């Protein structure tokens, strides 16, 4: 594979060798202490699509660009799937185990089934297709970046909806991550039903008797 092949190079090289469709898998919300963990898997066409020129790590994109790319990905993807894992499952299994399980489930739901799966940064055993981790995959491989966008936009929309139910926490702004403002509201109101109670800061707020 040439060094100048860009973010479509890995999947194009695999597809040329008969491993297509090539899917990327990524998550959003792993580091949050409230709300769901969302995992997406996405297989793109083998050739670059003009509408997806801006694809990269979703955290590097503006909200408006992510929303536009989300619609383009849904329209152009060969296949995609999104898995939502709630706080209860995260508390029961641990966030890493929940993440791995979600990645397996998302890849398994793709139709057509992928010939190869690219994961972002670390190996995921138990996928129903050959796979390889790609360092900074959401910046290096278009299909991983597409999965990143699908996961983040889905989760951000869910956190905006949770904000309407729990406006005191400011979920629409910090999306459940452990910001200073989120810490202040946790101390003032205590944890909600959508917080991850197994997390140390949430458990500490519960013990303090706030709310």
Secondary structure, 3 states (H helix, E strand, C coil): CCCCCHHHHHHHHHHHCCCCCEEEEEEECCCCCECCEEEEEEECCCCCCHHHCCCCCHHHCCHHHHHHHHHHHHHHCCEEEEEEECHHHHHHHCHHHHHHHHHHHHHHCCCCCCCEEEEECCCCCCCCCEEEEECCHHHHCHHHHHHHHHHHHHHHHHHHHHHHHCHHHCHHHHCCCCCHHHHHHHHHHCCCCCECCCCHHHHHHHHCCCC
